[in-house]
Amino acid sequence: MEANNYMEQKEALIHALNGELSKVQEVSNLIKFTNKAEMLSDFNDQLFNDYVEKIIVFSRVEIGFILKCGITLRERM
């Protein structure tokens, strides 16, 4: 029973570590993009999908873009 408990804890730690590593990779991808990209004049849905995980509505006048790297950008409308 104790060994099973340790295996579950090990799996949880591996899952948490993998999640953090994927966020680090997403930050790296975002930095690479911002360093070499030119200013965009039009909306690019592929880029949006590459970097944004989801959108959250805080109020009627404020939304947030939750990036895949873990950063939330709050925007007033």
N, C-alpha and C positions, 0 to 999 in steps of 0.2 A: 504494500500500500504506500509506504514511504517512497519507494523507488518510482512508483507511478506519479506521485506528487512532484518529485524532482523532474521527471520527464515533462510534465505539464508546465512547470516553471521554466524549464529550458526552452520549450517550444514558444512560450510567451515572450521570453527574452529575445529569441531569434526573430520572431515576428516584429517586435518593437525595433530591433536593430535594423532589420530590412526596411521598415518604414522610414526610419531616419536616413538611411543610405539613399533611398529613393528621393527624399526631399533634398538632400545634398546634391544629387544628380540634377534635379530640377532647377535648383539655384544656379548650378554651373551652366546649364543650358540657357537659362535666362540671361546670365551675365555675358555669355558668348554672343547671344543674339543682340543684346543692347550695345555691345562694343563694336560690332561690325555692321549693324543695320543702319539704313538711312531712314530719315523721317518719313512716316507713312502719310499719304494724303487721303487714302480711302480705307474703309473697313476691310480687313482681311479675315474671313471666318476661319481659315485654316490656322493662322497664327493665334487667333483667339482661342480655338479649341486646343492648341498645343500648350498653352500656358495657363488657361483659366479652368479651374476645377468646377466651380459653381458660382452662382450669384445669390446673394441673400438680400432681402428687403428689410431695412431697419425701420423705415417710416415712409410716409408718402413722399418725402423729399430727399431721402438718403438711402442709397444702396451700397452693397459691398461686393467686390469681386474677390473671391477666394482663389488665390493662385495655387497651382499644384505644389509649389515649394513651401506652402504654409503661410504666406503673407496674405493679409486681407487689406485691400485698398478700398477705403470708404470714399464715396463720391456723392456730392449734392447734385440734385437734379433741378 
